[in-house]
């Protein structure tokens, strides 16, 4: 889980505070530029794009590190200072979630920075270059741990592959998956198969003038992508990559937006 990563802030920048130091690297050979630059420049012209995230991505990491229920006001302040879009990101998050606990604020901003916004950034870049981009958000909550996991990271894996009876599926969805879980799994698998076969998962594409996201839940629906502090006015700002302080000076192209990879928003 990278519990010791903060010790390496001088080498890894804000990425060290995320706890997941795994991301592509712009090496000038295999990866010549950041994904946002490549997509907005039309490098993937003619190739459809599908990206998704779960609603409560970071919750799994809170549980696995034993931090669930322990986050303080100071923890939330540090997370917002580090990851909320500047200027005014910290105040904007608090205004958008006036009743949120410190733990809920921290969970939201980490989920945004590490998963939701990078997906949106890629879709925005591809759509701006004339591509066909499709977004989805998994909103079905896991019943595990009394529901504390929410719609957490990795919950989409057994749903997408129809392996609800696998060890991971049982751990996240229970021995007897609910009818809602079975239905979401069926919809997600059908969407993936349809996308591979036709380039269309079954809901409208995400366009600059009509930003839409498919919410996969007990009652799935397609909605406009909300305008929140996560994306400012609703349009995300592509982050430049950070420069690693390693000797080879290669650049991180991680999907974490300004300064998690070197520059957050």
C-alpha angles and dihedrals in degrees: 000000000000095000090162095049096101087068088067099054091122090060101034105027117207091343086077090067096053094071095225111084095181120117144121118278125220099229099162091241115059094015112027100177142007117284092243093054093045095049096044088050091057096249089141095044111159094018117110118228128215123181134165145172138189120254096239102032098155096049092084091057092049089054097044092051092047092241098117108123095013104083115120136202088263092053090052092047092052092048092049092046089051103041112018115103113263139261103043097351096131094052092042092055092049091048092049092050105033094160097042119122119232088258093052092049092049092046092050098048094045091048090050097047098045103037121358101050096043089055090049092046092055093047091048092050094048094045092048089057091052098264129138111249129179127193133194136179123203107225099169109114125223114241090213120118092015091304094302093127093063115182090335136178113287094021088108093059100074089036093053095046097038092239097135091142094053120106090259092045092051092046092054102030104027133244091290111038115216120250087250091057091048091050094048090048090052093049094047093048092047090049092052093047092047091048092051092047100041110009090245121096093196105269133080119285123252109255131176090248096039112035107188134176129189112228110209108205143117086300106025118207141164117242139171110272103260120247104234138150085271091074104017107222091006098278116095121225114231112239121224114233121262122241113241115230088225118120094255091057093218117163130242113234093187119154096240105108125230115002103347080091090023104297122040111207 
